Amino acid sequence: MVKGVTRRVIVVKSPDRRLFEQAIFIVKEEAFSAQGVTARQVLEEAQRVADGYIRRNTGPGRWFRRIPGPVYGLAGAGAATLVWALALFL
């Protein structure tokens, strides 16, 4: 069903096409009038959000987020034990 409402839309093309071709942002009606934001600022924010999404979902950071929290605790405890043992015996 098509509704007769006009929306402001920003389409950002992805610099890395492995995840998506483009991102579509629907801008709030009051974004330009109430807060004194320019169209350029809205476009820059949309590009920043799209780039941030790519950075968060690719590369080594993605692998680290998959590790459960208790594993980090065990690794920290192991590292602290190793440092304590080295300090004690050296």
N, C-alpha and C positions, 0 to 999 in steps of 0.2 A: 504494500500500500504506500502510495506517495502522498506526503503531506505538503501543503502549500506554505512551507516556511523557508525563508532564506537564511542560510548560515554562512559565516565567514570561515573559510577553510584554508589551511596552509599545507601544501604538499612539499615534503623534503625528500629529495632523491638521496639514496644511500651511497656513501663512498665505498662501502664494502658490500657487494651484492650477494655474499654467501648467506646472509641472514634474511634480508628483505630488499625489495626493489625500491620501495618508497614508503614513507610514513605520512599519515594524514592526521592533522591536528585540527580539531574543531574549536575555534576561538570563541570565548564568551562574548556576548553582546556588549557588556559593560567594560570590557578590557580596554578599549580605546578611549571611551568618553570619561568614565568615572575616575580612572587612576592616572590619566595623562600619559599613557604609554604610546610610543610611536609604533608604526607598522614595522619599522626596521628592528626595534627591540624585540617585538614578538617573533619575528623571523629568526633572529639570532638565538633566542631562547629555544625555539623549536629545533634548530640545528644542534644546539648544545645538548638537548635531551636525546636526540637521535644518536649523536656521537657517543654520549655516555652509555646508552644502551648497548652499542656495539662493543665498547671497551669492557663493559661488565660481563658480556656473554661470549667473549672470545679470549684466547690467550691463557696465560698461566693463572690469572686470577680466578677464572672459572673453575679450574681444578681444585684450588684451595677452598672454595666455598662448598664443595661436595664433601669435604672431610667433616665428620661429626664432631661436635664440641668436646666430648669426652676424650677423643684422640688427642686433641690439643692439650688437654689437661695431663694426660699420660706423658706426652712428649715433654711438656714443661717440667713435670716431676722427674723424669729421667735425666733431663739436662741439669736440673738442680742437684740431683744425686751425683752425677758425674763431676760437676764442678766441686762439690763438697769433698768427694773422694780424692780428687786431684789435689785439693788444698790440704787435705789431711796427710796424705802420703808424700807430698813433695816438700 
